[in-house]
């Protein structure tokens, strides 16, 4: 298990540490669901899973952008507290195969249809 997972609480660490198969994370607001999922994505990549084999689907553009930023920071080894400039675009097309597909259900369906 990756050393950066030590920054998570025990339940988050358990979910983020699973490499095989899907994981269902049910928790209330502010409990760290996005944090857990972003750490899991980074852990999958660090474990040898190709980023273009990873899909993360959210309900809102804001959540997709935040998840993209956090995964970017974890993968690049930056601090999660640092924020990119407002005009910095961290959307999926900028990375293609070097970055997981992270977006809304609508974005994913549009990508498949295209």
Phi and psi restraints in degrees (range 20) as a CNS / XPLOR table:
assign (resid 1 and name C) (resid 2 and name N)
       (resid 2 and name CA) (resid 2 and name C) 1.0 -67.4 20.0 2
assign (resid 2 and name N) (resid 2 and name CA)
       (resid 2 and name C) (resid 3 and name N) 1.0 145.5 20.0 2
assign (resid 2 and name C) (resid 3 and name N)
       (resid 3 and name CA) (resid 3 and name C) 1.0 -67.4 20.0 2
assign (resid 3 and name N) (resid 3 and name CA)
       (resid 3 and name C) (resid 4 and name N) 1.0 -29.4 20.0 2
assign (resid 3 and name C) (resid 4 and name N)
       (resid 4 and name CA) (resid 4 and name C) 1.0 -67.5 20.0 2
assign (resid 4 and name N) (resid 4 and name CA)
       (resid 4 and name C) (resid 5 and name N) 1.0 -15.7 20.0 2
assign (resid 4 and name C) (resid 5 and name N)
       (resid 5 and name CA) (resid 5 and name C) 1.0 -69.1 20.0 2
assign (resid 5 and name N) (resid 5 and name CA)
       (resid 5 and name C) (resid 6 and name N) 1.0 -14.6 20.0 2
assign (resid 5 and name C) (resid 6 and name N)
       (resid 6 and name CA) (resid 6 and name C) 1.0 -66.2 20.0 2
assign (resid 6 and name N) (resid 6 and name CA)
       (resid 6 and name C) (resid 7 and name N) 1.0 -12.3 20.0 2
assign (resid 6 and name C) (resid 7 and name N)
       (resid 7 and name CA) (resid 7 and name C) 1.0 -81.4 20.0 2
assign (resid 7 and name N) (resid 7 and name CA)
       (resid 7 and name C) (resid 8 and name N) 1.0 -2.3 20.0 2
assign (resid 7 and name C) (resid 8 and name N)
       (resid 8 and name CA) (resid 8 and name C) 1.0 -100.9 20.0 2
assign (resid 8 and name N) (resid 8 and name CA)
       (resid 8 and name C) (resid 9 and name N) 1.0 158.3 20.0 2
assign (resid 8 and name C) (resid 9 and name N)
       (resid 9 and name CA) (resid 9 and name C) 1.0 -75.1 20.0 2
assign (resid 9 and name N) (resid 9 and name CA)
       (resid 9 and name C) (resid 10 and name N) 1.0 168.7 20.0 2
assign (resid 9 and name C) (resid 10 and name N)
       (resid 10 and name CA) (resid 10 and name C) 1.0 -56.1 20.0 2
assign (resid 10 and name N) (resid 10 and name CA)
       (resid 10 and name C) (resid 11 and name N) 1.0 -42.6 20.0 2
assign (resid 10 and name C) (resid 11 and name N)
       (resid 11 and name CA) (resid 11 and name C) 1.0 -67.8 20.0 2
assign (resid 11 and name N) (resid 11 and name CA)
       (resid 11 and name C) (resid 12 and name N) 1.0 -41.9 20.0 2
assign (resid 11 and name C) (resid 12 and name N)
       (resid 12 and name CA) (resid 12 and name C) 1.0 -63.5 20.0 2
assign (resid 12 and name N) (resid 12 and name CA)
       (resid 12 and name C) (resid 13 and name N) 1.0 -43.1 20.0 2
assign (resid 12 and name C) (resid 13 and name N)
       (resid 13 and name CA) (resid 13 and name C) 1.0 -61.7 20.0 2
assign (resid 13 and name N) (resid 13 and name CA)
       (resid 13 and name C) (resid 14 and name N) 1.0 -39.5 20.0 2
assign (resid 13 and name C) (resid 14 and name N)
       (resid 14 and name CA) (resid 14 and name C) 1.0 -61.4 20.0 2
assign (resid 14 and name N) (resid 14 and name CA)
       (resid 14 and name C) (resid 15 and name N) 1.0 -47.7 20.0 2
assign (resid 14 and name C) (resid 15 and name N)
       (resid 15 and name CA) (resid 15 and name C) 1.0 -68.8 20.0 2
assign (resid 15 and name N) (resid 15 and name CA)
       (resid 15 and name C) (resid 16 and name N) 1.0 -42.8 20.0 2
assign (resid 15 and name C) (resid 16 and name N)
       (resid 16 and name CA) (resid 16 and name C) 1.0 -72.0 20.0 2
assign (resid 16 and name N) (resid 16 and name CA)
       (resid 16 and name C) (resid 17 and name N) 1.0 -22.3 20.0 2
assign (resid 16 and name C) (resid 17 and name N)
       (resid 17 and name CA) (resid 17 and name C) 1.0 -82.7 20.0 2
assign (resid 17 and name N) (resid 17 and name CA)
       (resid 17 and name C) (resid 18 and name N) 1.0 -10.5 20.0 2
assign (resid 17 and name C) (resid 18 and name N)
       (resid 18 and name CA) (resid 18 and name C) 1.0 -76.0 20.0 2
assign (resid 18 and name N) (resid 18 and name CA)
       (resid 18 and name C) (resid 19 and name N) 1.0 126.1 20.0 2
assign (resid 18 and name C) (resid 19 and name N)
       (resid 19 and name CA) (resid 19 and name C) 1.0 -98.1 20.0 2
assign (resid 19 and name N) (resid 19 and name CA)
       (resid 19 and name C) (resid 20 and name N) 1.0 -42.3 20.0 2
assign (resid 19 and name C) (resid 20 and name N)
       (resid 20 and name CA) (resid 20 and name C) 1.0 -88.7 20.0 2
assign (resid 20 and name N) (resid 20 and name CA)
       (resid 20 and name C) (resid 21 and name N) 1.0 132.3 20.0 2
assign (resid 20 and name C) (resid 21 and name N)
       (resid 21 and name CA) (resid 21 and name C) 1.0 77.8 20.0 2
assign (resid 21 and name N) (resid 21 and name CA)
       (resid 21 and name C) (resid 22 and name N) 1.0 176.0 20.0 2
assign (resid 21 and name C) (resid 22 and name N)
       (resid 22 and name CA) (resid 22 and name C) 1.0 -78.8 20.0 2
assign (resid 22 and name N) (resid 22 and name CA)
       (resid 22 and name C) (resid 23 and name N) 1.0 161.7 20.0 2
assign (resid 22 and name C) (resid 23 and name N)
       (resid 23 and name CA) (resid 23 and name C) 1.0 -133.8 20.0 2
assign (resid 23 and name N) (resid 23 and name CA)
       (resid 23 and name C) (resid 24 and name N) 1.0 132.4 20.0 2
assign (resid 23 and name C) (resid 24 and name N)
       (resid 24 and name CA) (resid 24 and name C) 1.0 -101.3 20.0 2
assign (resid 24 and name N) (resid 24 and name CA)
       (resid 24 and name C) (resid 25 and name N) 1.0 122.3 20.0 2
assign (resid 24 and name C) (resid 25 and name N)
       (resid 25 and name CA) (resid 25 and name C) 1.0 -112.8 20.0 2
assign (resid 25 and name N) (resid 25 and name CA)
       (resid 25 and name C) (resid 26 and name N) 1.0 109.2 20.0 2
assign (resid 25 and name C) (resid 26 and name N)
       (resid 26 and name CA) (resid 26 and name C) 1.0 -111.8 20.0 2
assign (resid 26 and name N) (resid 26 and name CA)
       (resid 26 and name C) (resid 27 and name N) 1.0 118.8 20.0 2
assign (resid 26 and name C) (resid 27 and name N)
       (resid 27 and name CA) (resid 27 and name C) 1.0 -161.2 20.0 2
assign (resid 27 and name N) (resid 27 and name CA)
       (resid 27 and name C) (resid 28 and name N) 1.0 163.0 20.0 2
assign (resid 27 and name C) (resid 28 and name N)
       (resid 28 and name CA) (resid 28 and name C) 1.0 -79.2 20.0 2
assign (resid 28 and name N) (resid 28 and name CA)
       (resid 28 and name C) (resid 29 and name N) 1.0 176.3 20.0 2
assign (resid 28 and name C) (resid 29 and name N)
       (resid 29 and name CA) (resid 29 and name C) 1.0 -60.9 20.0 2
assign (resid 29 and name N) (resid 29 and name CA)
       (resid 29 and name C) (resid 30 and name N) 1.0 137.5 20.0 2
assign (resid 29 and name C) (resid 30 and name N)
       (resid 30 and name CA) (resid 30 and name C) 1.0 74.7 20.0 2
assign (resid 30 and name N) (resid 30 and name CA)
       (resid 30 and name C) (resid 31 and name N) 1.0 13.8 20.0 2
assign (resid 30 and name C) (resid 31 and name N)
       (resid 31 and name CA) (resid 31 and name C) 1.0 -91.3 20.0 2
assign (resid 31 and name N) (resid 31 and name CA)
       (resid 31 and name C) (resid 32 and name N) 1.0 -7.5 20.0 2
assign (resid 31 and name C) (resid 32 and name N)
       (resid 32 and name CA) (resid 32 and name C) 1.0 101.7 20.0 2
assign (resid 32 and name N) (resid 32 and name CA)
       (resid 32 and name C) (resid 33 and name N) 1.0 26.5 20.0 2
assign (resid 32 and name C) (resid 33 and name N)
       (resid 33 and name CA) (resid 33 and name C) 1.0 -63.6 20.0 2
assign (resid 33 and name N) (resid 33 and name CA)
       (resid 33 and name C) (resid 34 and name N) 1.0 -47.6 20.0 2
assign (resid 33 and name C) (resid 34 and name N)
       (resid 34 and name CA) (resid 34 and name C) 1.0 -63.3 20.0 2
assign (resid 34 and name N) (resid 34 and name CA)
       (resid 34 and name C) (resid 35 and name N) 1.0 -41.5 20.0 2
assign (resid 34 and name C) (resid 35 and name N)
       (resid 35 and name CA) (resid 35 and name C) 1.0 -59.5 20.0 2
assign (resid 35 and name N) (resid 35 and name CA)
       (resid 35 and name C) (resid 36 and name N) 1.0 -45.9 20.0 2
assign (resid 35 and name C) (resid 36 and name N)
       (resid 36 and name CA) (resid 36 and name C) 1.0 -62.0 20.0 2
assign (resid 36 and name N) (resid 36 and name CA)
       (resid 36 and name C) (resid 37 and name N) 1.0 -46.0 20.0 2
assign (resid 36 and name C) (resid 37 and name N)
       (resid 37 and name CA) (resid 37 and name C) 1.0 -65.9 20.0 2
assign (resid 37 and name N) (resid 37 and name CA)
       (resid 37 and name C) (resid 38 and name N) 1.0 -40.4 20.0 2
assign (resid 37 and name C) (resid 38 and name N)
       (resid 38 and name CA) (resid 38 and name C) 1.0 -67.1 20.0 2
assign (resid 38 and name N) (resid 38 and name CA)
       (resid 38 and name C) (resid 39 and name N) 1.0 -38.5 20.0 2
assign (resid 38 and name C) (resid 39 and name N)
       (resid 39 and name CA) (resid 39 and name C) 1.0 -67.1 20.0 2
assign (resid 39 and name N) (resid 39 and name CA)
       (resid 39 and name C) (resid 40 and name N) 1.0 -34.8 20.0 2
assign (resid 39 and name C) (resid 40 and name N)
       (resid 40 and name CA) (resid 40 and name C) 1.0 -66.1 20.0 2
assign (resid 40 and name N) (resid 40 and name CA)
       (resid 40 and name C) (resid 41 and name N) 1.0 -43.3 20.0 2
assign (resid 40 and name C) (resid 41 and name N)
       (resid 41 and name CA) (resid 41 and name C) 1.0 -60.1 20.0 2
assign (resid 41 and name N) (resid 41 and name CA)
       (resid 41 and name C) (resid 42 and name N) 1.0 -46.4 20.0 2
assign (resid 41 and name C) (resid 42 and name N)
       (resid 42 and name CA) (resid 42 and name C) 1.0 -62.8 20.0 2
assign (resid 42 and name N) (resid 42 and name CA)
       (resid 42 and name C) (resid 43 and name N) 1.0 -38.6 20.0 2
assign (resid 42 and name C) (resid 43 and name N)
       (resid 43 and name CA) (resid 43 and name C) 1.0 -65.5 20.0 2
assign (resid 43 and name N) (resid 43 and name CA)
       (resid 43 and name C) (resid 44 and name N) 1.0 -41.1 20.0 2
assign (resid 43 and name C) (resid 44 and name N)
       (resid 44 and name CA) (resid 44 and name C) 1.0 -60.2 20.0 2
assign (resid 44 and name N) (resid 44 and name CA)
       (resid 44 and name C) (resid 45 and name N) 1.0 -44.7 20.0 2
assign (resid 44 and name C) (resid 45 and name N)
       (resid 45 and name CA) (resid 45 and name C) 1.0 -65.5 20.0 2
assign (resid 45 and name N) (resid 45 and name CA)
       (resid 45 and name C) (resid 46 and name N) 1.0 -43.2 20.0 2
assign (resid 45 and name C) (resid 46 and name N)
       (resid 46 and name CA) (resid 46 and name C) 1.0 -66.1 20.0 2
assign (resid 46 and name N) (resid 46 and name CA)
       (resid 46 and name C) (resid 47 and name N) 1.0 -24.9 20.0 2
assign (resid 46 and name C) (resid 47 and name N)
       (resid 47 and name CA) (resid 47 and name C) 1.0 -84.6 20.0 2
assign (resid 47 and name N) (resid 47 and name CA)
       (resid 47 and name C) (resid 48 and name N) 1.0 0.5 20.0 2
assign (resid 47 and name C) (resid 48 and name N)
       (resid 48 and name CA) (resid 48 and name C) 1.0 105.8 20.0 2
assign (resid 48 and name N) (resid 48 and name CA)
       (resid 48 and name C) (resid 49 and name N) 1.0 -0.1 20.0 2
assign (resid 48 and name C) (resid 49 and name N)
       (resid 49 and name CA) (resid 49 and name C) 1.0 -73.6 20.0 2
assign (resid 49 and name N) (resid 49 and name CA)
       (resid 49 and name C) (resid 50 and name N) 1.0 131.2 20.0 2
assign (resid 49 and name C) (resid 50 and name N)
       (resid 50 and name CA) (resid 50 and name C) 1.0 -68.0 20.0 2
assign (resid 50 and name N) (resid 50 and name CA)
       (resid 50 and name C) (resid 51 and name N) 1.0 132.5 20.0 2
assign (resid 50 and name C) (resid 51 and name N)
       (resid 51 and name CA) (resid 51 and name C) 1.0 -55.6 20.0 2
assign (resid 51 and name N) (resid 51 and name CA)
       (resid 51 and name C) (resid 52 and name N) 1.0 -32.3 20.0 2
assign (resid 51 and name C) (resid 52 and name N)
       (resid 52 and name CA) (resid 52 and name C) 1.0 -77.2 20.0 2
assign (resid 52 and name N) (resid 52 and name CA)
       (resid 52 and name C) (resid 53 and name N) 1.0 2.7 20.0 2
assign (resid 52 and name C) (resid 53 and name N)
       (resid 53 and name CA) (resid 53 and name C) 1.0 -102.1 20.0 2
assign (resid 53 and name N) (resid 53 and name CA)
       (resid 53 and name C) (resid 54 and name N) 1.0 8.9 20.0 2
assign (resid 53 and name C) (resid 54 and name N)
       (resid 54 and name CA) (resid 54 and name C) 1.0 -114.2 20.0 2
assign (resid 54 and name N) (resid 54 and name CA)
       (resid 54 and name C) (resid 55 and name N) 1.0 132.8 20.0 2
assign (resid 54 and name C) (resid 55 and name N)
       (resid 55 and name CA) (resid 55 and name C) 1.0 -126.6 20.0 2
assign (resid 55 and name N) (resid 55 and name CA)
       (resid 55 and name C) (resid 56 and name N) 1.0 128.0 20.0 2
assign (resid 55 and name C) (resid 56 and name N)
       (resid 56 and name CA) (resid 56 and name C) 1.0 -123.4 20.0 2
assign (resid 56 and name N) (resid 56 and name CA)
       (resid 56 and name C) (resid 57 and name N) 1.0 119.9 20.0 2
assign (resid 56 and name C) (resid 57 and name N)
       (resid 57 and name CA) (resid 57 and name C) 1.0 -115.0 20.0 2
assign (resid 57 and name N) (resid 57 and name CA)
       (resid 57 and name C) (resid 58 and name N) 1.0 132.8 20.0 2
assign (resid 57 and name C) (resid 58 and name N)
       (resid 58 and name CA) (resid 58 and name C) 1.0 -125.2 20.0 2
assign (resid 58 and name N) (resid 58 and name CA)
       (resid 58 and name C) (resid 59 and name N) 1.0 177.8 20.0 2
assign (resid 58 and name C) (resid 59 and name N)
       (resid 59 and name CA) (resid 59 and name C) 1.0 -95.2 20.0 2
assign (resid 59 and name N) (resid 59 and name CA)
       (resid 59 and name C) (resid 60 and name N) 1.0 -27.9 20.0 2
assign (resid 59 and name C) (resid 60 and name N)
       (resid 60 and name CA) (resid 60 and name C) 1.0 -123.2 20.0 2
assign (resid 60 and name N) (resid 60 and name CA)
       (resid 60 and name C) (resid 61 and name N) 1.0 153.1 20.0 2
assign (resid 60 and name C) (resid 61 and name N)
       (resid 61 and name CA) (resid 61 and name C) 1.0 -62.2 20.0 2
assign (resid 61 and name N) (resid 61 and name CA)
       (resid 61 and name C) (resid 62 and name N) 1.0 -38.6 20.0 2
assign (resid 61 and name C) (resid 62 and name N)
       (resid 62 and name CA) (resid 62 and name C) 1.0 -61.0 20.0 2
assign (resid 62 and name N) (resid 62 and name CA)
       (resid 62 and name C) (resid 63 and name N) 1.0 -44.9 20.0 2
assign (resid 62 and name C) (resid 63 and name N)
       (resid 63 and name CA) (resid 63 and name C) 1.0 -65.3 20.0 2
assign (resid 63 and name N) (resid 63 and name CA)
       (resid 63 and name C) (resid 64 and name N) 1.0 -39.7 20.0 2
assign (resid 63 and name C) (resid 64 and name N)
       (resid 64 and name CA) (resid 64 and name C) 1.0 -64.6 20.0 2
assign (resid 64 and name N) (resid 64 and name CA)
       (resid 64 and name C) (resid 65 and name N) 1.0 -42.0 20.0 2
assign (resid 64 and name C) (resid 65 and name N)
       (resid 65 and name CA) (resid 65 and name C) 1.0 -65.9 20.0 2
assign (resid 65 and name N) (resid 65 and name CA)
       (resid 65 and name C) (resid 66 and name N) 1.0 -42.1 20.0 2
assign (resid 65 and name C) (resid 66 and name N)
       (resid 66 and name CA) (resid 66 and name C) 1.0 -65.6 20.0 2
assign (resid 66 and name N) (resid 66 and name CA)
       (resid 66 and name C) (resid 67 and name N) 1.0 -42.8 20.0 2
assign (resid 66 and name C) (resid 67 and name N)
       (resid 67 and name CA) (resid 67 and name C) 1.0 -64.4 20.0 2
assign (resid 67 and name N) (resid 67 and name CA)
       (resid 67 and name C) (resid 68 and name N) 1.0 -41.6 20.0 2
assign (resid 67 and name C) (resid 68 and name N)
       (resid 68 and name CA) (resid 68 and name C) 1.0 -59.9 20.0 2
assign (resid 68 and name N) (resid 68 and name CA)
       (resid 68 and name C) (resid 69 and name N) 1.0 -45.8 20.0 2
assign (resid 68 and name C) (resid 69 and name N)
       (resid 69 and name CA) (resid 69 and name C) 1.0 -61.3 20.0 2
assign (resid 69 and name N) (resid 69 and name CA)
       (resid 69 and name C) (resid 70 and name N) 1.0 -45.2 20.0 2
assign (resid 69 and name C) (resid 70 and name N)
       (resid 70 and name CA) (resid 70 and name C) 1.0 -66.3 20.0 2
assign (resid 70 and name N) (resid 70 and name CA)
       (resid 70 and name C) (resid 71 and name N) 1.0 -43.1 20.0 2
assign (resid 70 and name C) (resid 71 and name N)
       (resid 71 and name CA) (resid 71 and name C) 1.0 -63.7 20.0 2
assign (resid 71 and name N) (resid 71 and name CA)
       (resid 71 and name C) (resid 72 and name N) 1.0 -42.6 20.0 2
assign (resid 71 and name C) (resid 72 and name N)
       (resid 72 and name CA) (resid 72 and name C) 1.0 -56.4 20.0 2
assign (resid 72 and name N) (resid 72 and name CA)
       (resid 72 and name C) (resid 73 and name N) 1.0 -48.2 20.0 2
assign (resid 72 and name C) (resid 73 and name N)
       (resid 73 and name CA) (resid 73 and name C) 1.0 -62.0 20.0 2
assign (resid 73 and name N) (resid 73 and name CA)
       (resid 73 and name C) (resid 74 and name N) 1.0 -42.7 20.0 2
assign (resid 73 and name C) (resid 74 and name N)
       (resid 74 and name CA) (resid 74 and name C) 1.0 -66.0 20.0 2
assign (resid 74 and name N) (resid 74 and name CA)
       (resid 74 and name C) (resid 75 and name N) 1.0 -44.4 20.0 2
assign (resid 74 and name C) (resid 75 and name N)
       (resid 75 and name CA) (resid 75 and name C) 1.0 -65.1 20.0 2
assign (resid 75 and name N) (resid 75 and name CA)
       (resid 75 and name C) (resid 76 and name N) 1.0 -40.6 20.0 2
assign (resid 75 and name C) (resid 76 and name N)
       (resid 76 and name CA) (resid 76 and name C) 1.0 -81.8 20.0 2
assign (resid 76 and name N) (resid 76 and name CA)
       (resid 76 and name C) (resid 77 and name N) 1.0 -6.0 20.0 2
assign (resid 76 and name C) (resid 77 and name N)
       (resid 77 and name CA) (resid 77 and name C) 1.0 79.2 20.0 2
assign (resid 77 and name N) (resid 77 and name CA)
       (resid 77 and name C) (resid 78 and name N) 1.0 18.5 20.0 2
assign (resid 77 and name C) (resid 78 and name N)
       (resid 78 and name CA) (resid 78 and name C) 1.0 -87.0 20.0 2
assign (resid 78 and name N) (resid 78 and name CA)
       (resid 78 and name C) (resid 79 and name N) 1.0 166.0 20.0 2
assign (resid 78 and name C) (resid 79 and name N)
       (resid 79 and name CA) (resid 79 and name C) 1.0 -69.1 20.0 2
assign (resid 79 and name N) (resid 79 and name CA)
       (resid 79 and name C) (resid 80 and name N) 1.0 138.7 20.0 2
assign (resid 79 and name C) (resid 80 and name N)
       (resid 80 and name CA) (resid 80 and name C) 1.0 -71.0 20.0 2
assign (resid 80 and name N) (resid 80 and name CA)
       (resid 80 and name C) (resid 81 and name N) 1.0 -14.9 20.0 2
assign (resid 80 and name C) (resid 81 and name N)
       (resid 81 and name CA) (resid 81 and name C) 1.0 -83.0 20.0 2
assign (resid 81 and name N) (resid 81 and name CA)
       (resid 81 and name C) (resid 82 and name N) 1.0 -16.9 20.0 2
assign (resid 81 and name C) (resid 82 and name N)
       (resid 82 and name CA) (resid 82 and name C) 1.0 -78.7 20.0 2
assign (resid 82 and name N) (resid 82 and name CA)
       (resid 82 and name C) (resid 83 and name N) 1.0 135.4 20.0 2
assign (resid 82 and name C) (resid 83 and name N)
       (resid 83 and name CA) (resid 83 and name C) 1.0 -107.1 20.0 2
assign (resid 83 and name N) (resid 83 and name CA)
       (resid 83 and name C) (resid 84 and name N) 1.0 138.0 20.0 2
assign (resid 83 and name C) (resid 84 and name N)
       (resid 84 and name CA) (resid 84 and name C) 1.0 -70.9 20.0 2
assign (resid 84 and name N) (resid 84 and name CA)
       (resid 84 and name C) (resid 85 and name N) 1.0 161.4 20.0 2
assign (resid 84 and name C) (resid 85 and name N)
       (resid 85 and name CA) (resid 85 and name C) 1.0 -59.7 20.0 2
assign (resid 85 and name N) (resid 85 and name CA)
       (resid 85 and name C) (resid 86 and name N) 1.0 150.4 20.0 2
assign (resid 85 and name C) (resid 86 and name N)
       (resid 86 and name CA) (resid 86 and name C) 1.0 -58.6 20.0 2
assign (resid 86 and name N) (resid 86 and name CA)
       (resid 86 and name C) (resid 87 and name N) 1.0 -33.8 20.0 2
assign (resid 86 and name C) (resid 87 and name N)
       (resid 87 and name CA) (resid 87 and name C) 1.0 -86.0 20.0 2
assign (resid 87 and name N) (resid 87 and name CA)
       (resid 87 and name C) (resid 88 and name N) 1.0 -1.5 20.0 2
assign (resid 87 and name C) (resid 88 and name N)
       (resid 88 and name CA) (resid 88 and name C) 1.0 -76.3 20.0 2
assign (resid 88 and name N) (resid 88 and name CA)
       (resid 88 and name C) (resid 89 and name N) 1.0 120.6 20.0 2
assign (resid 88 and name C) (resid 89 and name N)
       (resid 89 and name CA) (resid 89 and name C) 1.0 -93.5 20.0 2
assign (resid 89 and name N) (resid 89 and name CA)
       (resid 89 and name C) (resid 90 and name N) 1.0 115.3 20.0 2
assign (resid 89 and name C) (resid 90 and name N)
       (resid 90 and name CA) (resid 90 and name C) 1.0 -108.8 20.0 2
assign (resid 90 and name N) (resid 90 and name CA)
       (resid 90 and name C) (resid 91 and name N) 1.0 31.2 20.0 2
assign (resid 90 and name C) (resid 91 and name N)
       (resid 91 and name CA) (resid 91 and name C) 1.0 -75.1 20.0 2
assign (resid 91 and name N) (resid 91 and name CA)
       (resid 91 and name C) (resid 92 and name N) 1.0 161.7 20.0 2
assign (resid 91 and name C) (resid 92 and name N)
       (resid 92 and name CA) (resid 92 and name C) 1.0 -54.0 20.0 2
assign (resid 92 and name N) (resid 92 and name CA)
       (resid 92 and name C) (resid 93 and name N) 1.0 -46.2 20.0 2
assign (resid 92 and name C) (resid 93 and name N)
       (resid 93 and name CA) (resid 93 and name C) 1.0 -57.1 20.0 2
assign (resid 93 and name N) (resid 93 and name CA)
       (resid 93 and name C) (resid 94 and name N) 1.0 -25.6 20.0 2
assign (resid 93 and name C) (resid 94 and name N)
       (resid 94 and name CA) (resid 94 and name C) 1.0 -67.2 20.0 2
assign (resid 94 and name N) (resid 94 and name CA)
       (resid 94 and name C) (resid 95 and name N) 1.0 -24.2 20.0 2
assign (resid 94 and name C) (resid 95 and name N)
       (resid 95 and name CA) (resid 95 and name C) 1.0 -109.3 20.0 2
assign (resid 95 and name N) (resid 95 and name CA)
       (resid 95 and name C) (resid 96 and name N) 1.0 -28.2 20.0 2
assign (resid 95 and name C) (resid 96 and name N)
       (resid 96 and name CA) (resid 96 and name C) 1.0 47.2 20.0 2
assign (resid 96 and name N) (resid 96 and name CA)
       (resid 96 and name C) (resid 97 and name N) 1.0 -119.5 20.0 2
assign (resid 96 and name C) (resid 97 and name N)
       (resid 97 and name CA) (resid 97 and name C) 1.0 -71.3 20.0 2
assign (resid 97 and name N) (resid 97 and name CA)
       (resid 97 and name C) (resid 98 and name N) 1.0 -14.0 20.0 2
assign (resid 97 and name C) (resid 98 and name N)
       (resid 98 and name CA) (resid 98 and name C) 1.0 -88.2 20.0 2
assign (resid 98 and name N) (resid 98 and name CA)
       (resid 98 and name C) (resid 99 and name N) 1.0 2.8 20.0 2
assign (resid 98 and name C) (resid 99 and name N)
       (resid 99 and name CA) (resid 99 and name C) 1.0 -146.7 20.0 2
assign (resid 99 and name N) (resid 99 and name CA)
       (resid 99 and name C) (resid 100 and name N) 1.0 144.3 20.0 2
assign (resid 99 and name C) (resid 100 and name N)
       (resid 100 and name CA) (resid 100 and name C) 1.0 -63.8 20.0 2
assign (resid 100 and name N) (resid 100 and name CA)
       (resid 100 and name C) (resid 101 and name N) 1.0 155.8 20.0 2
assign (resid 100 and name C) (resid 101 and name N)
       (resid 101 and name CA) (resid 101 and name C) 1.0 -81.3 20.0 2
assign (resid 101 and name N) (resid 101 and name CA)
       (resid 101 and name C) (resid 102 and name N) 1.0 114.9 20.0 2
assign (resid 101 and name C) (resid 102 and name N)
       (resid 102 and name CA) (resid 102 and name C) 1.0 -126.4 20.0 2
assign (resid 102 and name N) (resid 102 and name CA)
       (resid 102 and name C) (resid 103 and name N) 1.0 123.1 20.0 2
assign (resid 102 and name C) (resid 103 and name N)
       (resid 103 and name CA) (resid 103 and name C) 1.0 -175.6 20.0 2
assign (resid 103 and name N) (resid 103 and name CA)
       (resid 103 and name C) (resid 104 and name N) 1.0 -174.4 20.0 2
assign (resid 103 and name C) (resid 104 and name N)
       (resid 104 and name CA) (resid 104 and name C) 1.0 -80.0 20.0 2
assign (resid 104 and name N) (resid 104 and name CA)
       (resid 104 and name C) (resid 105 and name N) 1.0 167.2 20.0 2
assign (resid 104 and name C) (resid 105 and name N)
       (resid 105 and name CA) (resid 105 and name C) 1.0 -56.8 20.0 2
assign (resid 105 and name N) (resid 105 and name CA)
       (resid 105 and name C) (resid 106 and name N) 1.0 -41.6 20.0 2
assign (resid 105 and name C) (resid 106 and name N)
       (resid 106 and name CA) (resid 106 and name C) 1.0 -64.3 20.0 2
assign (resid 106 and name N) (resid 106 and name CA)
       (resid 106 and name C) (resid 107 and name N) 1.0 -42.5 20.0 2
assign (resid 106 and name C) (resid 107 and name N)
       (resid 107 and name CA) (resid 107 and name C) 1.0 -62.7 20.0 2
assign (resid 107 and name N) (resid 107 and name CA)
       (resid 107 and name C) (resid 108 and name N) 1.0 -42.9 20.0 2
assign (resid 107 and name C) (resid 108 and name N)
       (resid 108 and name CA) (resid 108 and name C) 1.0 -63.0 20.0 2
assign (resid 108 and name N) (resid 108 and name CA)
       (resid 108 and name C) (resid 109 and name N) 1.0 -46.9 20.0 2
assign (resid 108 and name C) (resid 109 and name N)
       (resid 109 and name CA) (resid 109 and name C) 1.0 -62.9 20.0 2
assign (resid 109 and name N) (resid 109 and name CA)
       (resid 109 and name C) (resid 110 and name N) 1.0 -41.2 20.0 2
assign (resid 109 and name C) (resid 110 and name N)
       (resid 110 and name CA) (resid 110 and name C) 1.0 -61.8 20.0 2
assign (resid 110 and name N) (resid 110 and name CA)
       (resid 110 and name C) (resid 111 and name N) 1.0 -41.8 20.0 2
assign (resid 110 and name C) (resid 111 and name N)
       (resid 111 and name CA) (resid 111 and name C) 1.0 -62.2 20.0 2
assign (resid 111 and name N) (resid 111 and name CA)
       (resid 111 and name C) (resid 112 and name N) 1.0 -41.7 20.0 2
assign (resid 111 and name C) (resid 112 and name N)
       (resid 112 and name CA) (resid 112 and name C) 1.0 -65.9 20.0 2
assign (resid 112 and name N) (resid 112 and name CA)
       (resid 112 and name C) (resid 113 and name N) 1.0 -43.4 20.0 2
assign (resid 112 and name C) (resid 113 and name N)
       (resid 113 and name CA) (resid 113 and name C) 1.0 -65.5 20.0 2
assign (resid 113 and name N) (resid 113 and name CA)
       (resid 113 and name C) (resid 114 and name N) 1.0 -33.8 20.0 2
